[in-house]
Structures are given as structure tokens and as C-alpha cells.
């Protein structure tokens, strides 16, 4: 990978120790997958509270999740009244 020996060592160590996968920033998934050549699943976290999103994106997602939860509650209330 272009990110140097330290990042490659992380992936090499994950392969060596047989980890279930290597979790990396989303923008590096394609490169990492090419580097490990199928020897290790690559995963990423999208929208994780401590992840790589800006504060404004996190606030936006929180608002959308709150709206979604209100809709789910409404649907469940309707189902339970049947």
C-alpha cells in the first residue's frame, strides 16, 4: 500500500495472527484488499460515533436516526394494537 511499511505491517500481522478481519478507514479498503490478496477479510466502519465523519455529518445522521426511530415506534404501535 502507499501508506508505508507501518500500515502494511498492520495487515501482515493480522494475516500472521489469523484475525477475523482488519478494520480500516473506508477510503483505504480497496488498496488494503489488493494488498492482502484475499488472505484476510477487510472491513470498515461507516458512521461510527468516533469514526471519520465530521461533526456536522454526525449531527445530521443523529437527526435522521431519531426520525427513523420515531417511525419505527409508530409502526410497532400500530402492529401491537391489531
C-alpha positions as CSV (number, residue, x, y, z in Angstrom):
1,X,0.0,0.0,0.0
2,X,1.0,3.6,-0.5
3,X,0.7,4.3,3.2
4,X,4.0,2.8,4.1
5,X,5.6,0.0,6.0
6,X,3.6,0.6,9.2
7,X,0.2,0.1,7.5
8,X,1.5,-2.9,5.6
9,X,2.9,-4.4,8.9
10,X,-0.6,-4.0,10.4
11,X,-2.1,-6.0,7.6
12,X,0.7,-8.5,7.6
13,X,0.3,-9.0,11.4
14,X,-3.4,-9.5,11.0
15,X,-2.7,-12.3,8.5
16,X,0.0,-13.8,10.6
17,X,-2.1,-13.9,13.8
18,X,-5.2,-15.1,11.9
19,X,-7.5,-12.3,12.9
20,X,-11.1,-12.4,11.7
21,X,-10.5,-9.3,9.6
22,X,-8.7,-6.0,9.5
23,X,-10.8,-2.9,10.2
24,X,-9.5,0.2,8.4
25,X,-10.7,3.6,7.3
26,X,-13.2,3.3,4.4
27,X,-11.0,5.3,2.0
28,X,-8.3,2.6,2.2
29,X,-10.5,-0.5,1.7
30,X,-9.7,-1.0,-2.0
31,X,-5.9,-0.7,-1.5
32,X,-5.9,-2.9,1.5
33,X,-7.9,-5.6,-0.2
34,X,-5.5,-5.5,-3.1
35,X,-2.5,-5.7,-0.7
36,X,-3.8,-8.8,1.2
37,X,-4.7,-10.6,-2.0
38,X,-7.7,-12.4,-0.4
39,X,-5.7,-13.7,2.6
40,X,-7.6,-11.5,5.0
41,X,-11.1,-10.0,5.0
42,X,-11.0,-6.2,5.1
43,X,-13.8,-4.4,7.0
44,X,-14.5,-0.8,7.7
45,X,-16.9,1.2,10.0
46,X,-19.2,3.7,8.4
47,X,-20.9,6.3,10.6
48,X,-19.3,5.0,13.8
49,X,-19.7,7.7,16.5
50,X,-15.9,8.0,16.9
51,X,-15.2,7.4,13.2
52,X,-14.0,9.6,10.4
53,X,-17.1,11.7,9.8
54,X,-17.1,15.4,10.5
55,X,-19.2,16.8,13.4
56,X,-21.8,18.2,11.0
57,X,-22.3,14.8,9.4
58,X,-22.6,13.1,12.8
59,X,-25.3,15.7,13.8
60,X,-27.1,15.1,10.5
61,X,-27.1,11.3,11.0
62,X,-28.3,11.6,14.5
63,X,-31.2,13.7,13.5
64,X,-32.1,11.2,10.7
65,X,-31.8,8.2,13.1
66,X,-34.1,9.9,15.6
67,X,-36.7,10.4,12.8
68,X,-36.3,6.8,11.8
69,X,-36.8,5.6,15.4
70,X,-40.0,7.6,15.7
71,X,-41.3,6.0,12.5
72,X,-40.3,2.5,13.8
73,X,-42.1,3.2,17.1
74,X,-45.2,4.3,15.2
75,X,-45.2,1.2,13.1
76,X,-44.8,-1.1,16.2
77,X,-47.6,0.7,18.0
78,X,-49.9,0.1,15.0
79,X,-48.9,-3.6,14.9
80,X,-49.4,-4.1,18.7
81,X,-52.9,-2.6,18.5
82,X,-54.0,-5.2,16.0
